[in-house]
Every structure is written in C-alpha cells, then in structure tokens.
Amino acid sequence: MLPLPASDQIAELAVLNSDQVLARVGESLTERGWWVGDNAVAPDLVGELKAELEVLRAADELQRAGIGRDLDWQLAERIRRDRIHWLSRSSPVQMRLLDQMEALRLTLNRELFLGLFEFEAHFAHYPPGAFYRRHLDSFRGAANRIISTVIYLNEDWREDDGGELLLYPPEQDHSMSSGTVTEMTRIAPVAGRLALFLSEEIPHEVLTARRDRYSIAGWFRLNASLGNQIDPPR
C-alpha cells in the first residue's frame, strides 16, 4: 500500500474535526477515487467491535454472504466466501460506531456536497481460505451506493496473513474478467484503519485470508426511493 501522510494518522474518526484531513479526503476521492487513514477508529472501540463479532460468530449468527439483491440474490462461493451480520442499533457498541458514521455522513454532505442519504454496514468474517473476487459495489449509474467504507478489526496482522484489499483503476472495470488488470493500491487489514472508495467506480477484491480476518464493510447511499420505499433494500 502507498505510505500514508503523517497527518492522516487520525484518531476516533478525527476526520470529522479536521478541515485539513477532510479536504484531503475530498481531493483524494475526486482525483483517484479512494482514501485511507490509519487509527481512524479508537483502539477501545476496535476491541469492542471485534469482541462483538466473535460473540456473533460463536452463536452462529453470521450468515453466508451472497451476491445480488432481492430476487437476484444467490450464494456464489466461487466469488465470495465471507460470512456477515448486518449492524443495527440493538447493541451499544454497534450504536456507537453507527453514530460516528452518521456524523461522518453529515460532514461529507456539508463539506463535499455529496447528498448522501444513509449508511449501512455489516460485520464480515473471512475464515482462512476465504476471499472476495474482483467486483464493483454498485452498478454504474444506479445511484444507490456512492462511497464504500471498510473498517479493520485485526490486531497484529502480518504481511504473510494475506487478506489485503486490492483496488483497481476505474477504467479497467470493463476488463475485469480478462485477468490483465493492474492493481492501483493494496491495503492491509490493520486494526483501526479506515478505507473509503467510490462504489460505482473502483473495482476491488479481497485476497485470500490465511487467518481469521475481521472487518466492517459499509456504504454511504443516496435515496433512489419511490413513495415510502427505500431503494435499494439490503
């Protein structure tokens, strides 16, 4: 992964309180389609989130992740093998994170004029051998998921543990099946790290994990609703 500027070593989503960092977030999303900051989530919250995920895992509350939505949803283990649990306000630790991401949504709207409507997210567990092949988080022009987010919960992650997030240049998404694309950056799943990237523009994948890999995947969305129905549903 490209080295992070010293001023991007942020704490507890301090991007909310730093005009300088926020400006750099906007510039990075505009110019290259992604941004990464270390120590974006406080260590105690990282620990609590990981502990909650492990409790859900032990209780068999994680579901096999699929692809597509509604009638198009299907399991496809050749594409992804992670297990997930959607976040809600049913627990204090999930509520704490969702409150912070709501504050980030409002800040991004105010400073960058993005018109983001809401945030959704799920825990993700990649057991050893799990991966997620190259894909986009939203179809271009669908105007639902706009900014993808990943928060990492893995302590003492080593280079040979795998599980990196690979981002690819936007113009290469149409040739994703050719096997000839060049990666744009490689992001190790280090505890407290926050990655943001454009959902419709940045093809990406999760490399095979060689140990249990824990994260929270999320999306800031626009509202493409008709009447009282939010589109798209989870």
N, C-alpha and C positions, 0 to 999 in steps of 0.2 A: 504494500500500500504506500502511496505517496506520504511523506512526512507531514505531520500537522503543524501549523504555525503555533508558536508558544502561546499566543493569546487565545487559541482555540482549546486550551486545556481548561475547560469550563466545569463548573460545579452546580449540581441541582438545577439543571436546565437554566443556568445563568444567562443563556442567550436571551431570556425574557427581559433581563435587566441591563444588557449591554448593547447600546446602539451600534458600537463598533463591530461586535461579533454579528449582530443581526444584519448589518449592512453587508458583511462578508457572506453570510448565508444567502442573502438575496442575489448578490453578484455571482456566487458560485452556482446557484440553481439556474440562473439566467444564462451564464456563459458556458457551463459544462454539464449542467443537469444534475449535480449531486453535491453534497457537503457531508463532512464527517467531523465530529467533535468528541474528544476524549473526556472522561469524567463528567459526562453530561447529566448523569443520574447519581445522586448521593450514595455512597457505599452502603449505608444502612438500609436504604430503600431497595438497592440491588439485592442485598441479602434477604430481605423480607419477601421480595418477589420470587426469588429463586426457591426459598423455603415453601412458599405457597404452591408453586408449580410442582415441587417434589411431593407435596401432600396430595395434590390432584392426581399426580401420576400413580402414587401408591394406592389411591382409592379407585383407580381405573376410570377416572373421569376425563381422560384425554381421548379424543376421537381421531380415527384415521382421517387425514386430510385428503380432500379430493380436488378436482379441477372443475371449473364451470360453476354456474349458479342455477338455482331453481330446477327446471326440467332438464337442463343440460349438465347438471352436476353428475360426476362419476368418479369412482376410485380409479386411479391410474398409477400403479406402483412403479411403472417404468419411467414415470415423470417425477413423482414426489413420494417420499416415504416418511414424512414427519407426522407427528401427532399434535393436535391442537386443542385449546379450550378458550372460548371467547371470553374476554374481560367484561365485567359488569360492575355495578356499584353495590354488589352484595357483600363485599368484604372491605374493611378499612384500607388494606394495602392497595387493592385494585382501585379504590376510590381516590386514594392519594395520587397515584400515577395519572388516572384519568383527569383529575383536577388540573394537574400540571400541563397535560397535553391540551386541555381546553384553554388554559391561559396562553399556551403557545399558539393555538389556532387563532385566538383573538388578536394576538400580537402580529402574527404573519398577515392577517387581514388588514390590520391597521397600517402596518409599515410597508407591505408589499402589494396591497390591493388585490388579493387573490380570490376573495369571495368564497372562502372555504366554509362549508355548512356544518360538518360534524366530523368526529373522529371515531373510528372503530379499530379494535385491535384484538389479537389473541395471543396467548402463550403458545410457544412452539417448542417441542422436544424432538431433537434429531438423535435417535439412538445410534450406536456405532453401525456404520454401513448405510445410514440414511443420507439422502440428497434431495435436491430440487433442481431439475433440469432447466435450461435457459428458457425464459418466458418474459412476457410483459404483464404488469399488474392490472392494466386496463386497456381495452381496445382503443386505438386512436380515434378521437372524435366522440367517444362515448360520454365524455364529460361527467364521469362519476368519481372514480379515484383519481386524485390530482397529484398529491405528494405521498409517497410511500415512506414509512419510517421503520427502522429496526433498532431495538434497544437490546444490548447483550448482557447476559447474566452469568457468564462463565469466568470463574476465578482461575488464575494460574494456567491460562491457555498457552500451549506451546505450539511452535511452528509445525511440528510433525503431527499435531492433533487434527489437521485438516479443517473442514467446515467453513472455509472462507466464503465470503460473499463476493462474487465476481460481477463487476459492472462492465457492460459493453457499449461501444459508441452507438448513439441513436440511429445513425444512418445504416447500421448493419442489421437492424432487426428483421428486415425482409429476407435476409440470407441466413437466418438462424439455423436452418436445417443443413446447411452446406458443410458445416464443420470447419470453415475457413476464417471465422471471425477472430478479431484481435481484442483482447481484454483491455479495458480502459483503466481500471484500478482493481485492486484486490484488498478486501477489508477483513482483517482477522476479527473473530468474535470475542473481543476482550471486554471484560466486565465494565459496565458503566459507559461504554461507547454508544453514541447515537449516530446513525446514518440517515440522511434524507436524500431522496432522489425522485425525479419526475416519473410518475406511474405510467404515463402513456408513451414516454419517450425512451426510457432506459431499459434495454433488455438486461437480464441478470440471472444468475443461478447461484445455488448453494452447493459447494463442493462436498464430496462425501466426508462425513464426520467419522473420526476414528475413536472418539469417546463421546459420552453423552454431552450434547450441545443444547443449551437453553437460551431462549431469546423471546422477545415480544415483537411481533410483526404488526404494524398498524398502517392506517391510511387516513389522510385528510381528504374529505369528499365534498363535491358540490352536490346540490339537491336538484335532481332531474325528475322531480315528482309531478304527478298529475293528481289533482284533488288532494286528498289527505294521505296518499300512499307514497312513502319514501322509496325512491329508486336510486340504486338497486338495493334490494333487501340483502341481508347477509346470506 
